[in-house]
C-alpha cells in the first residue's frame, strides 16, 4: 500500500504478488492457530488456575508460537505451489486490493478445478480443526464455570474469556464469509468487501477488543472523555461570546 501511494501505481510484479500472498497466508494462518492456542490458555486459566504458571511456562509458550509459525509457513508454501502451476496470468487485472489466491486461479488459461479443490480443501481442514478445537475448549470452560457456586465468580470467569471469544467470532465469521464469497459469489465488489472485513476491519478492532478489559485503558478513556466534554463546553461558550460582542463582560 505504501509503495502504491508513493508511485501512484497499482501494478505489482509476479514475484511481488507471490511474496504478498505468502505473507498474507502466513500471518492469517498463524493468527488462526494462535487463537486456538489462546483457547487452550483460557482452559488452563479457568479450569486449573493454581497450576497456570506451571503449565503455561515460557518454554511451552515459545514452543507453541514456533509450531504455529512453521505450520503457517507450510500452508503458505503449499498455496504458492498451487499458483506456480498456473500459466497465462501476465498483464491481467486482479479484482481485489491484494493478490487473492482464488482470484489468481480464476485468471488461469486452463481448467483449475483440481487446484481450486486442493486449495479449498486445505483451507477447510485448517479452519475446521481450529474452530472445532475452540468449540471444545469453550465447552470445557462453560462446564467448569457452571460448577462455580458464586455469581461473582461466574461473572469474572466469563469476563476473562469475553475478549478472546469476541475476536474469534469476528475473525472466523469474516474468514468464512471471505472464503464462501470467493467460491460462490461472482461479484468482484462483494469479494473486495469480504476481503476488507477479514484482513483490515477485524485486525483494527483487535487492539480495542483486548484493551477494553484493561483497567488503565478504562481510566484513560474516562479522563479523555471528561476532557473532551469540558472542551466542548468551553468552545460552545466561547462561540456564544463571539457571536454577541456587544454584550458587556460578566
Residue, then its C-alpha position, 0 to 999 in steps of 0.5 A: x500500500x505504501x509503495x502504491x501511494x508513493x508511485x501512484x501505481x497499482x501494478x505489482x510484479x509476479x514475484x511481488x504478488x507471490x511474496x504478498x500472498x505468502x505473507x498474507x497466508x502466513x500471518x492469517x494462518x498463524x493468527x488462526x492457530x494462535x487463537x486456538x492456542x489462546x483457547x487452550x490458555x483460557x482452559x488452563x486459566x479457568x479450569x486449573x488456575x493454581x497450576x497456570x504458571x506451571x503449565x503455561x511456562x515460557x518454554x511451552x509458550x515459545x514452543x507453541x508460537x514456533x509450531x504455529x509459525x512453521x505450520x503457517x509457513x507450510x500452508x503458505x508454501x503449499x498455496x504458492x505451489x498451487x499458483x506456480x502451476x498456473x500459466x497465462x496470468x501476465x498483464x491481467x487485472x486482479x479484482x481485489x486490493x491484494x493478490x487473492x489466491x482464488x482470484x489468481x486461479x480464476x485468471x488461469x488459461x486452463x481448467x483449475x478445478x483440481x487446484x481450486x479443490x486442493x486449495x479449498x480443501x486445505x483451507x477447510x481442514x485448517x479452519x475446521x480443526x481450529x474452530x472445532x478445537x475452540x468449540x471444545x475448549x469453550x465447552x470445557x470452560x462453560x462446564x467448569x464455570x457452571x460448577x462455580x457456586x458464586x455469581x461473582x465468580x461466574x461473572x469474572x470467569x466469563x469476563x476473562x474469556x469475553x475478549x478472546x471469544x469476541x475476536x474469534x467470532x469476528x475473525x472466523x465469521x469474516x474468514x468464512x464469509x471471505x472464503x464462501x464469497x470467493x467460491x460462490x459469489x461472482x461479484x468482484x465488489x462483494x469479494x473486495x468487501x469480504x476481503x476488507x472485513x477479514x484482513x483490515x476491519x477485524x485486525x483494527x478492532x483487535x487492539x480495542x477488543x483486548x484493551x477494553x478489559x484493561x483497567x488503565x485503558x478504562x481510566x484513560x478513556x474516562x479522563x479523555x472523555x471528561x476532557x473532551x466534554x469540558x472542551x466542548x463546553x468551553x468552545x460552545x461558550x466561547x462561540x456564544x461570546x463571539x457571536x454577541x460582542x456587544x454584550x458587556x463582560x460578566 
